[in-house]
Amino acid sequence: MSTSICLIRHGETAWNAVRRLQGWQDIELNETGREQARALQSYLSSPAFHMPVNAVISSDLQRASETAAIACQHWDIEIQQTQGLRERGFGTLEGQAWDAAGRHGPDQPDDTVDIDYAVEGGESLRQFQTRILSCFEELSQQNAGKNLLVFAHGGVIDMVWRKLNQQPLNAKRTHAILNTSLNFFSIDAALNWTCTQWGQLPHLNTALDEQR
């Protein structure tokens, strides 16, 4: 019995807009992000969204949980929050500009990146993906046969994409991860992962730059 998951990235924050590393910093949505969440709510409450939703689960960081609260306000469903869905921890680099973080920031990786290197107080890429995949597999087992709406972060979506496409952690990604984009996949009882649809943005007319 498979668990179906629609994984959604949070709306824009002020730090997204100026490309500052957020990591575990609890940054709220900016007004653009709230507009994106309201547009998502209009879509999720319309006949165009076909997936029945049994549970809504969010990262406990407010940029994700606020997006979930706005987007799901039409449903009488309690939003469950979990620390396991947080963005990658960037430790002492959090708050810095992406460019200042250099090769240890979240920009496109390459084969020179050490996937086991962790900035002080942060997570390596391998540690991060292990946490994210374990969290999703636990959620799938706890919610077998159900349809889940999950709100998280760009890095989380990247880790799931790599799992679904069997891509190495230091391989370049070929697409942007946009704010409030929808990504559909399933996990069955044997923990097989299957991608259904990816990078959907039916509720927004314009695509914003990728931020995380």
PyMOL commands that set and color helices and strands:
alter all, ss='L'
color gray80, all
select helices_A, chain A and resi 14-17+31-44+62-71+83-85+91-93+98-104+125-142+154-165
alter helices_A, ss='H'
color red, helices_A
select strands_A, chain A and resi 3-9+55-59+79-82+147-152+182-187+193-200
alter strands_A, ss='S'
color yellow, strands_A
deselect
rebuild
show_as cartoon
